[in-house]
Amino acid sequence: AETEGVLHQTVQLLLKNQESDSQDDSRIALLVLEFQRAFLRVCISMAKLSSTTVAGVAEETKMVVNSGVQMLEQLQAMLKDEKEDEEKEILLRKVFDLYVNRPLVGNAPIRKVVFRTPNESIPILSKILSEVDWAVCELLLKGTTLSRIRRMLSRVSKSSVNILSRSLIVLNLYFDDRLLGQHLLVGLIAKDMQQWGGVPSGLTD
């Protein structure tokens, strides 16, 4: 919440400055901050679901995701003619620790940090957001039967979905004593047995 507040204040400051300065750099910075705020909002809201808010938050998250993808498309259009700058690359390497992933204990090899250009990063971010939409939100909203949940999770497994979406799925798969926070597992199993196994309802009631 504190980070989101800082981002909001920064966005408002940029909006004020933009009234007197309409340079591309200002608009790009504004879009980046707006996207970061939307992305942070998605992560926070999907990590704090309850059985009473699942559907509403999932629907709201889909709208935020769609807005975030549109921001990235605008950003990509603004950056498409920008040339790679060697000075920016040098600055990037000075600002970020290349050995951030080095183990403090043990002799495991250091995982290489890859720095991508903005034009390379935008499609990746857009894909991550889209996966939150179809892999997480759709599961929460449309996973109403055990067989459907299995099919949707099977698709996620085969699609090499990003670790963010996978983590959100695992986090929200079972909470508040309900599957996806909404369905009694016993009831879903009983309906699945009746539908696909031909088990009489009298044996499962």
C-alpha positions as CSV (number, residue, x, y, z in Angstrom):
1,A,0.0,0.0,0.0
2,E,2.9,2.4,0.8
3,T,4.6,1.6,-2.5
4,E,1.4,2.2,-4.4
5,G,0.9,5.5,-2.6
6,V,4.4,6.6,-3.6
7,L,3.7,5.7,-7.2
8,H,0.4,7.6,-7.1
9,Q,2.1,10.7,-5.8
10,T,4.8,10.4,-8.5
11,V,2.2,10.1,-11.2
12,Q,0.3,13.2,-10.0
13,L,3.6,15.1,-9.9
14,L,4.3,14.1,-13.5
15,L,0.8,15.1,-14.5
16,K,1.4,18.6,-13.1
17,N,4.7,18.9,-14.9
18,Q,3.2,17.6,-18.1
19,E,0.9,20.6,-18.3
20,S,3.8,22.9,-19.0
21,D,6.1,20.3,-20.6
22,S,4.8,17.9,-23.2
23,Q,8.0,16.3,-24.1
24,D,8.1,12.6,-25.0
25,D,10.2,11.7,-22.0
26,S,7.6,13.0,-19.6
27,R,4.8,11.0,-21.3
28,I,6.9,7.9,-21.4
29,A,7.8,8.2,-17.7
30,L,4.1,8.7,-16.9
31,L,3.1,5.6,-18.8
32,V,5.8,3.5,-17.1
33,L,4.6,4.7,-13.6
34,E,1.0,4.1,-14.5
35,F,1.8,0.6,-15.7
36,Q,3.8,-0.1,-12.5
37,R,0.9,1.0,-10.4
38,A,-1.5,-1.2,-12.3
39,F,0.9,-4.2,-12.2
40,L,1.4,-3.8,-8.4
41,R,-2.4,-3.5,-7.9
42,V,-2.9,-6.8,-9.7
43,C,-0.3,-8.6,-7.6
44,I,-1.6,-7.2,-4.3
45,S,-5.3,-7.8,-5.0
46,M,-4.8,-11.4,-6.3
47,A,-2.7,-12.3,-3.3
48,K,-5.3,-11.2,-0.7
49,L,-8.5,-12.9,-1.9
50,S,-11.3,-14.1,0.4
51,S,-14.3,-16.3,-0.3
52,T,-16.5,-13.3,-0.4
53,T,-14.4,-11.2,-2.8
54,V,-13.1,-13.8,-5.3
55,A,-15.4,-13.1,-8.2
56,G,-15.4,-9.3,-7.8
57,V,-11.7,-9.0,-7.5
58,A,-11.1,-11.4,-10.4
59,E,-13.4,-9.3,-12.6
60,E,-11.7,-6.1,-11.5
61,T,-8.3,-7.6,-12.1
62,K,-9.3,-8.5,-15.7
63,M,-10.1,-4.8,-16.3
64,V,-6.8,-3.7,-14.7
65,V,-4.9,-6.2,-16.8
66,N,-6.6,-5.0,-20.0
67,S,-5.7,-1.4,-19.1
68,G,-2.1,-2.4,-18.4
69,V,-1.7,-4.2,-21.8
70,Q,-3.1,-1.0,-23.5
71,M,-0.5,1.1,-21.6
72,L,2.3,-1.2,-22.8
73,E,1.0,-1.0,-26.4
74,Q,1.1,2.8,-26.2
75,L,4.6,2.7,-24.7
76,Q,5.9,0.4,-27.4
77,A,4.5,2.7,-30.0
78,M,6.3,5.7,-28.4
79,L,9.6,3.7,-28.1
80,K,9.6,2.0,-31.5
81,D,11.9,4.6,-33.1
82,E,14.2,4.9,-30.2
83,K,17.7,3.7,-30.9
84,E,19.8,1.7,-28.5
85,D,22.1,3.9,-26.4
86,E,25.4,2.6,-25.2
87,E,25.5,5.2,-22.4
88,K,22.2,3.9,-21.0
89,E,23.5,0.4,-21.1
90,I,26.6,1.4,-19.1
91,L,24.4,3.3,-16.6
92,L,22.1,0.3,-16.2
93,R,25.0,-1.9,-15.3
94,K,26.2,0.6,-12.7
95,V,22.8,1.0,-11.1
96,F,21.9,-2.7,-10.8
97,D,24.0,-5.4,-9.2
98,L,24.9,-8.0,-11.8
99,Y,25.6,-10.5,-9.0
100,V,22.3,-10.0,-7.2
101,N,21.6,-13.8,-7.6
102,R,24.9,-14.9,-6.2
103,P,24.6,-17.4,-3.3
104,L,25.7,-16.3,0.1
105,V,26.4,-19.8,1.1
106,G,27.5,-22.7,-1.0
107,N,29.3,-23.1,-4.3
108,A,26.4,-23.0,-6.8
109,P,27.1,-21.2,-10.0
110,I,25.9,-17.6,-10.3
111,R,22.7,-17.2,-12.3
112,K,23.3,-14.7,-15.1
113,V,21.2,-11.5,-15.0
114,V,19.9,-10.5,-18.4
115,F,19.3,-6.9,-19.1
116,R,16.8,-6.4,-21.9
117,T,16.0,-3.2,-23.9
118,P,12.6,-1.6,-23.3
119,N,11.4,-2.8,-26.7
120,E,12.4,-6.4,-25.8
121,S,10.8,-6.1,-22.3
122,I,7.4,-4.7,-23.3
123,P,6.2,-7.9,-25.1
124,I,7.4,-10.0,-22.2
125,L,5.5,-7.9,-19.7
126,S,2.4,-7.9,-21.9
127,K,2.5,-11.7,-22.0
128,I,2.8,-11.9,-18.3
129,L,-0.2,-9.7,-17.8
130,S,-2.2,-11.7,-20.4
131,E,-1.4,-14.9,-18.6
132,V,-2.7,-13.5,-15.3
133,D,-6.0,-12.8,-17.2
134,W,-6.6,-16.2,-18.8
135,A,-4.7,-18.5,-16.5
136,V,-5.6,-17.0,-13.1
137,C,-8.8,-14.9,-13.4
138,E,-10.5,-17.2,-15.9
139,L,-9.8,-20.1,-13.6
140,L,-11.4,-18.3,-10.6
141,L,-14.4,-17.2,-12.6
142,K,-15.1,-20.2,-14.8
143,G,-13.7,-23.1,-12.8
144,T,-17.1,-24.3,-11.6
145,T,-16.7,-28.0,-12.0
146,L,-13.9,-30.4,-11.2
147,S,-13.4,-31.6,-14.8
148,R,-13.3,-28.0,-16.0
149,I,-10.7,-27.0,-13.3
150,R,-8.6,-30.1,-14.4
151,R,-8.7,-29.0,-18.0
152,M,-7.8,-25.4,-17.3
153,L,-4.9,-26.5,-15.0
154,S,-3.8,-28.9,-17.7
155,R,-3.7,-26.1,-20.2
156,V,-1.7,-24.0,-17.8
157,S,0.8,-26.8,-17.2
158,K,1.3,-27.3,-21.0
159,S,1.6,-23.6,-21.7
160,S,4.8,-22.8,-19.7
161,V,3.0,-20.0,-17.9
162,N,5.1,-17.5,-16.1
163,I,6.1,-18.1,-12.4
164,L,3.9,-15.1,-11.3
165,S,0.7,-16.7,-12.6
166,R,1.7,-20.1,-11.4
167,S,2.3,-18.7,-7.9
168,L,-1.1,-17.0,-7.9
169,I,-2.8,-20.2,-8.9
170,V,-1.2,-22.2,-6.2
171,L,-1.9,-19.5,-3.6
172,N,-5.6,-19.4,-4.6
173,L,-6.2,-23.0,-5.4
174,Y,-7.6,-23.8,-2.0
175,F,-8.4,-21.3,0.8
176,D,-11.1,-20.6,3.3
177,D,-11.7,-24.4,3.2
178,R,-13.0,-24.2,-0.4
179,L,-11.5,-25.0,-3.8
180,L,-10.7,-21.6,-5.5
181,G,-12.2,-20.1,-2.3
182,Q,-15.7,-20.8,-3.7
183,H,-16.6,-24.5,-4.0
184,L,-16.8,-27.2,-1.4
185,L,-14.5,-29.9,-2.6
186,V,-16.8,-32.8,-1.4
187,G,-19.6,-31.3,-3.5
188,L,-17.5,-31.0,-6.6
189,I,-16.2,-34.6,-6.3
190,A,-19.8,-35.9,-5.9
191,K,-21.0,-34.0,-9.0
192,D,-18.0,-35.2,-11.0
193,M,-18.7,-38.8,-9.9
194,Q,-22.3,-38.5,-11.0
195,Q,-21.5,-36.8,-14.3
196,W,-18.6,-38.9,-15.5
197,G,-18.8,-42.1,-13.4
198,G,-22.6,-42.7,-13.5
199,V,-22.7,-42.9,-9.7
200,P,-26.2,-42.6,-8.4
201,S,-26.9,-39.4,-6.6
202,G,-28.2,-41.4,-3.6
203,L,-24.7,-42.6,-2.9
204,T,-23.2,-39.2,-2.9
205,D,-25.8,-37.1,-1.1
